[in-house]
Amino acid sequence: MSATPMLEIKGLRAEIDGKEILKGVDLVIPTGEVHAIMGPNGSGKSTLSYVLTGREGYEVTGGEVTYKGKDLLAMKTEERACEGVFLAFQYPVEIPGVTGVNFLKTAVNAVRRYHGRPELDAMQFMKLARAKAKELGVSEDMLKRAVNTGFSGGEKKRYDALQAALLDPSLMILDETDSGLDVDALRIVAEGVDRMRGPERSMLVITHYQRILDYIVPDRVHVLVGGRIVESGDQTLARELEKTGYAQFQGKAA
Amino acid sequence: MTSDMDQVKALTDRKYEYGFVTDIESEFAPKGLNEDIIRFISAKKNEPDWMLEWRLKAYQTWLTMEDPQHWAKLNYPEIDYQDAFYYAAPKKKDGPKSLDEVDPKLLETYEKLGVPLLERARLAGVAVDAVFDSVSVATTYKGKLEELGIIFMSMSEAVQKHPELVRKYLGSVVPYSDNFFATLNSAVFTDGSFVYIPKGVRCPMELSTYFRINEAKTGQFERTLIIADEGSYVSYLEGCTAPMRDENQLHAAVVELVALDNAEIKYSTVQNWYPGDENGKGGIYNFVTKRGACRGKNSRISWTQVETGSAITWKYPSCILQGDDSVGEFFSVAITNNYQQADTGTKMIHIGKNTRSRIVSKGISAGHANNTYRGLVRFLPKAANARNHTQCDSLLIGDQCGAHTTPYIESRNSSAAVEHEATTSRISEDQLFYAMQRGLNQEEAVALIVNGFCREVLQNLPMEFAVEAQKLLAISLEGSVG
């Protein structure tokens, strides 16, 4: 569509508790593209997702991030969400006593309010939610239960995918969505995410293993080691990594 | 002003005796507490002798009692009971003349709660008849209730119109000698509500103090008595989610419930009195005695309370489970923020066979507040197969507040069973981030999590009340995070 990329990260440095984790990340994701970030444990993958979404405790010490041409780092956590940045969590959090439906409705209406659109009432919302829930294999029962409370790993990820479907984000960040999923659950979730691909939506798929990329085939693959992107390529890079591991890059990062 | 002072002086110089009410013009009793003041109150209300005697006995007992400060986890300066007025007729002219004169902060709160415009004026203490007339609503209800033989009126009116019922039941659950504040209330109570549901009648609507709010203001020493005769049912709502304007710092109310065979009483409260400012200045002291007697077989009493207001809350709505197979329930949410203090809980006294009780208490502390659950479960020797289940959860917001749980369990029957569960948790950063990443701001996120925490209790409130209560929880915690 436009020449402005969805996301442009320049020289991003960030620390947590005074320890520098991101040491100058550069990355551009054009609108409509799916990029994958792979890397060993402790390379800064999750930190990158939290810095982009504005989690407390992650301090940016340098660089800039532009999202749809706007300064992303100047926005509050909830503003980023309302502007269409969505993080699919590695471990979705339990919120006892808050029903799945209520949480979804509150979120959807918060975003609508932000954009000056009228809020949905319970009836309108349920109609919308039921249709999407069915597509993603989220049962009515799950919607009535408390958010993520007592959900299996697969249920949590499906519920997260349902949130994404309802919030209709422009930039989806998937933080090791494959953790805690068996092969079948992984396929269902990944296929659900892949259906959300579109010319107006970009995705950043953060993963340890390449198997999720069999379902969500990325346009570009980047390797994050030691807080820097050390290598970029197309999907063949992911397969290569599966065989060779990250050891070859460890030297590069130092 | 001077005429008021003259009247006060005139009154202090006089001796009051029962029956001189006709020659008293004054709307005030002078400051202080003594037998004369009690005689004055009783005379003002044209009460029968037995009522006055009861008040005087209470007063004499009160003189020998001590403030409960020593055992409750509360801190407050000594109260000078001689430095207070115990009787003032409602003075409408004292209130603001219109909403323009009302504190904008208060109006902002009404706005957030979605209180209807006309309602706001009443709550803010604007002379009501000048603004609108809700009497018609009240009368419609009264007609319907009368048809069913339900008595719902002010305590003062009940003393006049149904003295036999009042005399039989008043003090039968909370005796005049019960405790410091209840005893004080017995001596000086000015008004309150009286409800009687006849045998076999199911009250078709929620009874609420709202419907008789235009009658004389009940003041700081409120007295409520509800009697559910055999096989009857009533749900009663007390209070209001919107903050009420009130100049009285000390409130000491008494509520007595009596459920006869197969009767059920549900009593719901939302208390949102002025909690004081963010530095702990001002605020209402709320010392309440609420107790229900499940006197009949298979009777049931449920207390549901949402306590968000007052600087100090001292309150233990209790059930005396006398009748075999009777059931007592207590569902409570108590929120304390800033410098608020709450010492609240319940007492379940199992006397009859197969009696059951359930306690669900949710305490939330933020700011520098202290929140204590204090609950007693007692099984007497005849309470064979009695059961209690207690669940006590505390939620902390921030690191300057405190949550305390003090359960007392006494069993004198070996077949009785008691279960007690308690948890303390914090709103986690994980939960907040998760909700905020979905578009909620921090306050919305806290409100959502807190409402989830309180769900078991809130779902016991009548529907509309529950919706209001949810909004109230959010408002009470504004500014408590970050």
Chai-1 contact restraints between the chains, C-beta under 6 A:
chainA,res_idxA,chainB,res_idxB,connection_type,confidence,min_distance_angstrom,max_distance_angstrom,comment,restraint_id
A,T53,B,Q437,contact,1.0,0.0,6.0,A-B,restraint_1
A,R55,B,F433,contact,1.0,0.0,6.0,A-B,restraint_2
A,T77,B,M436,contact,1.0,0.0,6.0,A-B,restraint_3
A,E78,B,M436,contact,1.0,0.0,6.0,A-B,restraint_4
A,E78,B,G439,contact,1.0,0.0,6.0,A-B,restraint_5
A,E78,B,N441,contact,1.0,0.0,6.0,A-B,restraint_6
A,A81,B,Q437,contact,1.0,0.0,6.0,A-B,restraint_7
A,A81,B,R438,contact,1.0,0.0,6.0,A-B,restraint_8
A,A81,B,G439,contact,1.0,0.0,6.0,A-B,restraint_9
A,C82,B,G439,contact,1.0,0.0,6.0,A-B,restraint_10
A,L87,B,Q437,contact,1.0,0.0,6.0,A-B,restraint_11
A,V93,B,D430,contact,1.0,0.0,6.0,A-B,restraint_12
A,V93,B,Q431,contact,1.0,0.0,6.0,A-B,restraint_13
A,V93,B,Y434,contact,1.0,0.0,6.0,A-B,restraint_14
A,I95,B,Q431,contact,1.0,0.0,6.0,A-B,restraint_15
A,I95,B,G452,contact,1.0,0.0,6.0,A-B,restraint_16
A,P96,B,G452,contact,1.0,0.0,6.0,A-B,restraint_17
A,G97,B,G452,contact,1.0,0.0,6.0,A-B,restraint_18
A,G97,B,F453,contact,1.0,0.0,6.0,A-B,restraint_19
A,G97,B,R455,contact,1.0,0.0,6.0,A-B,restraint_20
A,V98,B,L448,contact,1.0,0.0,6.0,A-B,restraint_21
A,V98,B,G452,contact,1.0,0.0,6.0,A-B,restraint_22
A,T106,B,L448,contact,1.0,0.0,6.0,A-B,restraint_23
A,A107,B,R438,contact,1.0,0.0,6.0,A-B,restraint_24
A,A107,B,G439,contact,1.0,0.0,6.0,A-B,restraint_25
A,A110,B,G439,contact,1.0,0.0,6.0,A-B,restraint_26
A,A110,B,L440,contact,1.0,0.0,6.0,A-B,restraint_27
A,V111,B,G439,contact,1.0,0.0,6.0,A-B,restraint_28
